[in-house]
Amino acid sequence: MMAITVRSETWGPRNLQPGQQCFYCHAEIKVVAVMWAGSDADLWLHPKCCQSLMLRMSRDCWEIECKGDFDRQVGGSGRYDGEGL
Protein backbone atom coordinates (compact mmCIF):
# COMPACT_ATOMS: atom_id res chain seq x y z
CA MET A 1 0.00 0.00 0.00
CA MET A 2 1.23 3.46 -0.85
CA ALA A 3 1.70 5.74 2.17
CA ILE A 4 -0.16 9.04 2.04
CA THR A 5 1.29 11.87 4.09
CA VAL A 6 -0.72 15.00 4.73
CA ARG A 7 1.41 18.06 5.39
CA SER A 8 0.22 21.11 7.25
CA GLU A 9 2.08 24.13 8.56
CA THR A 10 -0.08 24.00 11.67
CA TRP A 11 -0.17 20.30 12.55
CA GLY A 12 2.89 18.79 10.86
CA PRO A 13 2.85 15.59 8.78
CA ARG A 14 0.16 12.93 9.35
CA ASN A 15 0.20 9.48 7.74
CA LEU A 16 -2.80 7.64 6.40
CA GLN A 17 -2.81 4.25 8.09
CA PRO A 18 -3.44 1.03 6.11
CA GLY A 19 -7.15 0.22 6.26
CA GLN A 20 -8.09 3.79 7.23
CA GLN A 21 -11.82 4.29 6.71
CA CYS A 22 -13.58 7.37 5.44
CA PHE A 23 -15.44 9.19 8.21
CA TYR A 24 -18.45 9.71 5.92
CA CYS A 25 -18.91 6.48 3.91
CA HIS A 26 -16.76 4.07 5.99
CA ALA A 27 -15.07 2.65 2.87
CA GLU A 28 -11.30 2.25 2.89
CA ILE A 29 -9.28 5.23 1.65
CA LYS A 30 -6.69 3.96 -0.81
CA VAL A 31 -5.29 6.82 -2.86
CA VAL A 32 -6.19 10.39 -1.94
CA ALA A 33 -7.72 11.86 1.21
CA VAL A 34 -8.85 15.01 2.92
CA MET A 35 -7.86 15.14 6.59
CA TRP A 36 -9.09 17.43 9.36
CA ALA A 37 -7.36 17.43 12.71
CA GLY A 38 -9.90 17.52 15.51
CA SER A 39 -9.37 18.10 19.21
CA ASP A 40 -9.27 14.37 19.97
CA ALA A 41 -9.29 12.61 16.57
CA ASP A 42 -8.39 13.11 12.92
CA LEU A 43 -11.14 12.88 10.31
CA TRP A 44 -10.15 11.25 7.03
CA LEU A 45 -12.47 11.53 4.02
CA HIS A 46 -12.52 10.77 0.31
CA PRO A 47 -12.61 14.10 -1.59
CA LYS A 48 -16.17 13.43 -2.89
CA CYS A 49 -17.34 12.47 0.60
CA CYS A 50 -15.84 15.68 1.97
CA GLN A 51 -17.85 17.67 -0.58
CA SER A 52 -21.05 15.82 0.30
CA LEU A 53 -20.52 16.31 4.03
CA MET A 54 -19.72 20.01 3.67
CA LEU A 55 -22.80 20.62 1.51
CA ARG A 56 -25.02 18.92 4.08
CA MET A 57 -23.42 20.78 6.98
CA SER A 58 -23.81 24.10 5.16
CA ARG A 59 -27.46 23.31 4.45
CA ASP A 60 -28.05 22.47 8.12
CA CYS A 61 -26.52 25.81 9.18
CA TRP A 62 -28.64 27.64 6.62
CA GLU A 63 -31.80 25.96 7.94
CA ILE A 64 -30.91 26.98 11.51
CA GLU A 65 -30.23 30.54 10.36
CA CYS A 66 -33.59 30.69 8.55
CA LYS A 67 -35.39 29.58 11.72
CA GLY A 68 -33.84 32.47 13.65
CA ASP A 69 -31.81 30.20 15.96
CA PHE A 70 -28.42 31.03 14.47
CA ASP A 71 -27.31 33.39 17.23
CA ARG A 72 -28.40 31.11 20.06
CA GLN A 73 -25.38 29.20 21.27
CA VAL A 74 -26.09 25.74 22.62
CA GLY A 75 -23.04 23.72 23.62
CA GLY A 76 -20.00 23.74 21.40
CA SER A 77 -16.63 25.27 22.06
CA GLY A 78 -17.74 28.90 21.98
CA ARG A 79 -15.25 29.66 19.20
CA TYR A 80 -17.92 31.16 16.94
CA ASP A 81 -17.67 34.94 17.26
CA GLY A 82 -20.59 35.84 15.00
CA GLU A 83 -18.35 37.00 12.15
CA GLY A 84 -17.91 35.54 8.70
CA LEU A 85 -21.08 33.55 8.08
N, CA, C and O atoms as a GROMACS GRO file, in nm:
protein
  340
    1MET      N    1   0.084  -0.119   0.000
    1MET     CA    2   0.000   0.000   0.000
    1MET      C    3   0.088   0.124   0.000
    1MET      O    4   0.188   0.130   0.072
    2MET      N    5   0.051   0.221  -0.080
    2MET     CA    6   0.123   0.346  -0.085
    2MET      C    7   0.091   0.429   0.039
    2MET      O    8  -0.025   0.437   0.080
    3ALA      N    9   0.191   0.489   0.099
    3ALA     CA   10   0.170   0.574   0.217
    3ALA      C   11   0.130   0.714   0.171
    3ALA      O   12   0.190   0.770   0.079
    4ILE      N   13   0.028   0.768   0.233
    4ILE     CA   14  -0.016   0.904   0.204
    4ILE      C   15   0.019   0.990   0.325
    4ILE      O   16  -0.023   0.961   0.437
    5THR      N   17   0.094   1.094   0.302
    5THR     CA   18   0.129   1.187   0.409
    5THR      C   19   0.063   1.320   0.382
    5THR      O   20   0.076   1.377   0.274
    6VAL      N   21  -0.008   1.370   0.480
    6VAL     CA   22  -0.072   1.501   0.473
    6VAL      C   23   0.020   1.598   0.544
    6VAL      O   24   0.059   1.575   0.659
    7ARG      N   25   0.053   1.707   0.478
    7ARG     CA   26   0.141   1.806   0.539
    7ARG      C   27   0.063   1.933   0.569
    7ARG      O   28  -0.019   1.978   0.489
    8SER      N   29   0.089   1.989   0.684
    8SER     CA   30   0.022   2.111   0.725
    8SER      C   31   0.121   2.195   0.803
    8SER      O   32   0.197   2.143   0.885
    9GLU      N   33   0.120   2.325   0.780
    9GLU     CA   34   0.208   2.413   0.856
    9GLU      C   35   0.169   2.416   1.002
    9GLU      O   36   0.253   2.438   1.089
   10THR      N   37   0.042   2.393   1.029
   10THR     CA   38  -0.008   2.400   1.166
   10THR      C   39   0.015   2.271   1.244
   10THR      O   40   0.061   2.275   1.358
   11TRP      N   41  -0.016   2.156   1.182
   11TRP     CA   42  -0.017   2.030   1.255
   11TRP      C   43   0.100   1.938   1.224
   11TRP      O   44   0.118   1.839   1.295
   12GLY      N   45   0.180   1.967   1.124
   12GLY     CA   46   0.289   1.879   1.086
   12GLY      C   47   0.237   1.761   1.005
   12GLY      O   48   0.117   1.752   0.979
   13PRO      N   49   0.328   1.670   0.964
   13PRO     CA   50   0.285   1.559   0.878
   13PRO      C   51   0.200   1.456   0.952
   13PRO      O   52   0.224   1.428   1.069
   14ARG      N   53   0.101   1.401   0.884
   14ARG     CA   54   0.016   1.293   0.935
   14ARG      C   55   0.013   1.184   0.829
   14ARG      O   56   0.003   1.215   0.710
   15ASN      N   57   0.021   1.060   0.869
   15ASN     CA   58   0.020   0.948   0.774
   15ASN      C   59  -0.114   0.876   0.775
   15ASN      O   60  -0.170   0.848   0.881
   16LEU      N   61  -0.162   0.847   0.656
   16LEU     CA   62  -0.280   0.764   0.640
   16LEU      C   63  -0.242   0.621   0.674
   16LEU      O   64  -0.148   0.567   0.615
   17GLN      N   65  -0.311   0.561   0.766
   17GLN     CA   66  -0.281   0.424   0.809
   17GLN      C   67  -0.346   0.324   0.714
   17GLN      O   68  -0.454   0.350   0.661
   18PRO      N   69  -0.281   0.208   0.693
   18PRO     CA   70  -0.344   0.103   0.611
   18PRO      C   71  -0.481   0.066   0.669
   18PRO      O   72  -0.495   0.048   0.790
   19GLY      N   73  -0.580   0.056   0.583
   19GLY     CA   74  -0.715   0.022   0.626
   19GLY      C   75  -0.794   0.139   0.680
   19GLY      O   76  -0.906   0.121   0.728
   20GLN      N   77  -0.738   0.261   0.674
   20GLN     CA   78  -0.809   0.379   0.723
   20GLN      C   79  -0.943   0.395   0.652
   20GLN      O   80  -0.949   0.390   0.529
   21GLN      N   81  -1.048   0.413   0.729
   21GLN     CA   82  -1.182   0.429   0.671
   21GLN      C   83  -1.221   0.575   0.662
   21GLN      O   84  -1.178   0.658   0.742
   22CYS      N   85  -1.302   0.604   0.563
   22CYS     CA   86  -1.358   0.737   0.544
   22CYS      C   87  -1.460   0.764   0.654
   22CYS      O   88  -1.544   0.679   0.683
   23PHE      N   89  -1.452   0.880   0.715
   23PHE     CA   90  -1.544   0.919   0.821
   23PHE      C   91  -1.688   0.920   0.773
   23PHE      O   92  -1.780   0.889   0.850
   24TYR      N   93  -1.710   0.954   0.646
   24TYR     CA   94  -1.845   0.971   0.592
   24TYR      C   95  -1.906   0.840   0.541
   24TYR      O   96  -2.018   0.806   0.579
   25CYS      N   97  -1.833   0.768   0.455
   25CYS     CA   98  -1.891   0.648   0.391
   25CYS      C   99  -1.839   0.517   0.450
   25CYS      O  100  -1.894   0.411   0.421
   26HIS      N  101  -1.736   0.523   0.531
   26HIS     CA  102  -1.676   0.407   0.599
   26HIS      C  103  -1.602   0.312   0.505
   26HIS      O  104  -1.559   0.206   0.549
   27ALA      N  105  -1.586   0.348   0.378
   27ALA     CA  106  -1.507   0.265   0.287
   27ALA      C  107  -1.359   0.298   0.306
   27ALA      O  108  -1.324   0.407   0.351
   28GLU      N  109  -1.274   0.205   0.273
   28GLU     CA  110  -1.130   0.225   0.288
   28GLU      C  111  -1.082   0.335   0.196
   28GLU      O  112  -1.125   0.344   0.081
   29ILE      N  113  -0.992   0.419   0.245
   29ILE     CA  114  -0.928   0.523   0.165
   29ILE      C  115  -0.798   0.463   0.112
   29ILE      O  116  -0.713   0.419   0.188
   30LYS      N  117  -0.785   0.462  -0.022
   30LYS     CA  118  -0.670   0.396  -0.081
   30LYS      C  119  -0.572   0.489  -0.151
   30LYS      O  120  -0.452   0.459  -0.156
   31VAL      N  121  -0.618   0.601  -0.205
   31VAL     CA  122  -0.529   0.682  -0.286
   31VAL      C  123  -0.515   0.825  -0.236
   31VAL      O  124  -0.404   0.869  -0.204
   32VAL      N  125  -0.624   0.897  -0.228
   32VAL     CA  126  -0.619   1.039  -0.194
   32VAL      C  127  -0.718   1.066  -0.082
   32VAL      O  128  -0.823   1.003  -0.076
   33ALA      N  129  -0.685   1.161   0.006
   33ALA     CA  130  -0.772   1.186   0.121
   33ALA      C  131  -0.769   1.332   0.160
   33ALA      O  132  -0.674   1.405   0.133
   34VAL      N  133  -0.878   1.373   0.225
   34VAL     CA  134  -0.885   1.502   0.292
   34VAL      C  135  -0.881   1.469   0.440
   34VAL      O  136  -0.952   1.380   0.486
   35MET      N  137  -0.798   1.541   0.516
   35MET     CA  138  -0.786   1.514   0.659
   35MET      C  139  -0.808   1.643   0.738
   35MET      O  140  -0.752   1.747   0.705
   36TRP      N  141  -0.890   1.634   0.841
   36TRP     CA  142  -0.909   1.743   0.936
   36TRP      C  143  -0.862   1.695   1.071
   36TRP      O  144  -0.898   1.586   1.116
   37ALA      N  145  -0.783   1.775   1.137
   37ALA     CA  146  -0.736   1.743   1.271
   37ALA      C  147  -0.835   1.799   1.371
   37ALA      O  148  -0.856   1.920   1.378
   38GLY      N  149  -0.896   1.710   1.448
   38GLY     CA  150  -0.989   1.752   1.551
   38GLY      C  151  -0.921   1.760   1.687
   38GLY      O  152  -0.801   1.734   1.698
   39SER      N  153  -0.995   1.796   1.788
   39SER     CA  154  -0.937   1.810   1.921
   39SER      C  155  -0.896   1.676   1.980
   39SER      O  156  -0.802   1.670   2.060
   40ASP      N  157  -0.965   1.567   1.943
   40ASP     CA  158  -0.927   1.437   1.997
   40ASP      C  159  -0.918   1.327   1.892
   40ASP      O  160  -0.894   1.211   1.927
   41ALA      N  161  -0.938   1.361   1.764
   41ALA     CA  162  -0.929   1.261   1.657
   41ALA      C  163  -0.910   1.332   1.523
   41ALA      O  164  -0.947   1.448   1.507
   42ASP      N  165  -0.852   1.260   1.429
   42ASP     CA  166  -0.839   1.311   1.292
   42ASP      C  167  -0.952   1.252   1.208
   42ASP      O  168  -0.985   1.134   1.221
   43LEU      N  169  -1.010   1.335   1.122
   43LEU     CA  170  -1.114   1.288   1.031
   43LEU      C  171  -1.054   1.273   0.892
   43LEU      O  172  -1.000   1.369   0.836
   44TRP      N  173  -1.063   1.154   0.838
   44TRP     CA  174  -1.015   1.125   0.703
   44TRP      C  175  -1.136   1.103   0.614
   44TRP      O  176  -1.229   1.031   0.651
   45LEU      N  177  -1.135   1.164   0.495
   45LEU     CA  178  -1.247   1.152   0.402
   45LEU      C  179  -1.196   1.141   0.259
   45LEU      O  180  -1.090   1.195   0.224
   46HIS      N  181  -1.274   1.070   0.175
   46HIS     CA  182  -1.252   1.077   0.031
   46HIS      C  183  -1.289   1.219  -0.012
   46HIS      O  184  -1.376   1.280   0.051
   47PRO      N  185  -1.226   1.274  -0.115
   47PRO     CA  186  -1.261   1.410  -0.159
   47PRO      C  187  -1.410   1.427  -0.189
   47PRO      O  188  -1.469   1.527  -0.148
   48LYS      N  189  -1.473   1.332  -0.258
   48LYS     CA  190  -1.617   1.343  -0.289
   48LYS      C  191  -1.700   1.338  -0.161
   48LYS      O  192  -1.800   1.409  -0.149
   49CYS      N  193  -1.660   1.255  -0.067
   49CYS     CA  194  -1.734   1.246   0.060
   49CYS      C  195  -1.721   1.377   0.138
   49CYS      O  196  -1.816   1.420   0.202
   50CYS      N  197  -1.604   1.439   0.131
   50CYS     CA  198  -1.584   1.568   0.197
   50CYS      C  199  -1.679   1.672   0.138
   50CYS      O  200  -1.741   1.749   0.212
   51GLN      N  201  -1.692   1.674   0.006
   51GLN     CA  202  -1.785   1.767  -0.058
   51GLN      C  203  -1.928   1.741  -0.013
   51GLN      O  204  -2.001   1.835   0.019
   52SER      N  205  -1.968   1.616  -0.011
   52SER     CA  206  -2.105   1.582   0.030
   52SER      C  207  -2.131   1.624   0.174
   52SER      O  208  -2.236   1.680   0.205
   53LEU      N  209  -2.036   1.595   0.262
   53LEU     CA  210  -2.052   1.631   0.403
   53LEU      C  211  -2.060   1.782   0.421
   53LEU      O  212  -2.145   1.832   0.495
   54MET      N  213  -1.972   1.855   0.353
   54MET     CA  214  -1.972   2.001   0.368
   54MET      C  215  -2.101   2.063   0.314
   54MET      O  216  -2.154   2.158   0.373
   55LEU      N  217  -2.153   2.010   0.204
   55LEU     CA  218  -2.280   2.062   0.151
   55LEU      C  219  -2.392   2.040   0.252
   55LEU      O  220  -2.474   2.129   0.275
   56ARG      N  221  -2.396   1.923   0.311
   56ARG     CA  222  -2.502   1.892   0.408
   56ARG      C  223  -2.487   1.976   0.535
   56ARG      O  224  -2.586   2.022   0.591
   57MET      N  225  -2.364   1.995   0.580
   57MET     CA  226  -2.342   2.078   0.698
   57MET      C  227  -2.380   2.224   0.671
   57MET      O  228  -2.441   2.289   0.756
   58SER      N  229  -2.345   2.273   0.553
   58SER     CA  230  -2.381   2.410   0.516
   58SER      C  231  -2.532   2.427   0.509
   58SER      O  232  -2.587   2.528   0.553
   59ARG      N  233  -2.600   2.326   0.453
   59ARG     CA  234  -2.746   2.331   0.445
   59ARG      C  235  -2.807   2.331   0.585
   59ARG      O  236  -2.902   2.405   0.611
   60ASP      N  237  -2.754   2.250   0.675
   60ASP     CA  238  -2.805   2.247   0.812
   60ASP      C  239  -2.789   2.383   0.880
   60ASP      O  240  -2.879   2.428   0.950
   61CYS      N  241  -2.673   2.448   0.860
   61CYS     CA  242  -2.652   2.581   0.918
   61CYS      C  243  -2.748   2.682   0.858
   61CYS      O  244  -2.801   2.767   0.929
   62TRP      N  245  -2.770   2.673   0.728
   62TRP     CA  246  -2.864   2.764   0.662
   62TRP      C  247  -3.005   2.746   0.718
   62TRP      O  248  -3.074   2.844   0.742
   63GLU      N  249  -3.047   2.621   0.738
   63GLU     CA  250  -3.180   2.596   0.794
   63GLU      C  251  -3.192   2.654   0.936
   63GLU      O  252  -3.296   2.711   0.971
   64ILE      N  253  -3.088   2.640   1.015
   64ILE     CA  254  -3.091   2.698   1.151
   64ILE      C  255  -3.099   2.850   1.143
   64ILE      O  256  -3.175   2.913   1.217
   65GLU      N  257  -3.020   2.909   1.052
   65GLU     CA  258  -3.023   3.054   1.036
   65GLU      C  259  -3.161   3.102   0.994
   65GLU      O  260  -3.209   3.205   1.043
   66CYS      N  261  -3.226   3.031   0.903
   66CYS     CA  262  -3.359   3.069   0.855
   66CYS      C  263  -3.465   3.060   0.964
   66CYS      O  264  -3.564   3.132   0.961
   67LYS      N  265  -3.445   2.973   1.060
   67LYS     CA  266  -3.539   2.958   1.172
   67LYS      C  267  -3.517   3.064   1.280
   67LYS      O  268  -3.594   3.073   1.375
   68GLY      N  269  -3.411   3.142   1.266
   68GLY     CA  270  -3.384   3.247   1.365
   68GLY      C  271  -3.307   3.199   1.486
   68GLY      O  272  -3.295   3.272   1.584
   69ASP      N  273  -3.254   3.076   1.482
   69ASP     CA  274  -3.182   3.020   1.596
   69ASP      C  275  -3.030   3.032   1.582
   69ASP      O  276  -2.956   2.978   1.664
   70PHE      N  277  -2.984   3.101   1.479
   70PHE     CA  278  -2.842   3.103   1.447
   70PHE      C  279  -2.758   3.167   1.557
   70PHE      O  280  -2.647   3.121   1.584
   71ASP      N  281  -2.809   3.270   1.621
   71ASP     CA  282  -2.731   3.339   1.723
   71ASP      C  283  -2.738   3.275   1.860
   71ASP      O  284  -2.663   3.312   1.951
   72ARG      N  285  -2.828   3.178   1.876
   72ARG     CA  286  -2.840   3.111   2.006
   72ARG      C  287  -2.733   3.004   2.014
   72ARG      O  288  -2.729   2.913   1.932
   73GLN      N  289  -2.647   3.016   2.113
   73GLN     CA  290  -2.538   2.920   2.127
   73GLN      C  291  -2.578   2.811   2.225
   73GLN      O  292  -2.610   2.839   2.341
   74VAL      N  293  -2.577   2.688   2.178
   74VAL     CA  294  -2.609   2.574   2.262
   74VAL      C  295  -2.492   2.478   2.254
   74VAL      O  296  -2.469   2.417   2.150
   75GLY      N  297  -2.419   2.463   2.363
   75GLY     CA  298  -2.304   2.372   2.362
   75GLY      C  299  -2.194   2.424   2.273
   75GLY      O  300  -2.186   2.544   2.247
   76GLY      N  301  -2.110   2.335   2.227
   76GLY     CA  302  -2.000   2.374   2.140
   76GLY      C  303  -1.885   2.435   2.217
   76GLY      O  304  -1.888   2.444   2.340
   77SER      N  305  -1.784   2.477   2.144
   77SER     CA  306  -1.662   2.528   2.206
   77SER      C  307  -1.669   2.676   2.235
   77SER      O  308  -1.584   2.729   2.308
   78GLY      N  309  -1.767   2.745   2.179
   78GLY     CA  310  -1.774   2.890   2.198
   78GLY      C  311  -1.678   2.966   2.107
   78GLY      O  312  -1.659   3.086   2.126
   79ARG      N  313  -1.618   2.899   2.009
   79ARG     CA  314  -1.525   2.966   1.920
   79ARG      C  315  -1.594   3.058   1.820
   79ARG      O  316  -1.532   3.153   1.772
   80TYR      N  317  -1.719   3.033   1.790
   80TYR     CA  318  -1.792   3.116   1.694
   80TYR      C  319  -1.809   3.255   1.750
   80TYR      O  320  -1.865   3.272   1.858
   81ASP      N  321  -1.760   3.355   1.677
   81ASP     CA  322  -1.767   3.494   1.726
   81ASP      C  323  -1.872   3.576   1.654
   81ASP      O  324  -1.881   3.697   1.675
   82GLY      N  325  -1.952   3.512   1.569
   82GLY     CA  326  -2.059   3.584   1.500
   82GLY      C  327  -2.015   3.650   1.371
   82GLY      O  328  -2.096   3.712   1.303
   83GLU      N  329  -1.886   3.638   1.335
   83GLU     CA  330  -1.835   3.700   1.215
   83GLU      C  331  -1.813   3.596   1.106
   83GLU      O  332  -1.779   3.481   1.135
   84GLY      N  333  -1.833   3.635   0.983
   84GLY     CA  334  -1.791   3.554   0.870
   84GLY      C  335  -1.892   3.458   0.813
   84GLY      O  336  -1.860   3.392   0.714
   85LEU      N  337  -2.011   3.445   0.868
   85LEU     CA  338  -2.108   3.355   0.809
   85LEU      C  339  -2.226   3.428   0.753
   85LEU      O  340  -2.318   3.366   0.699
   0.00000   0.00000   0.00000
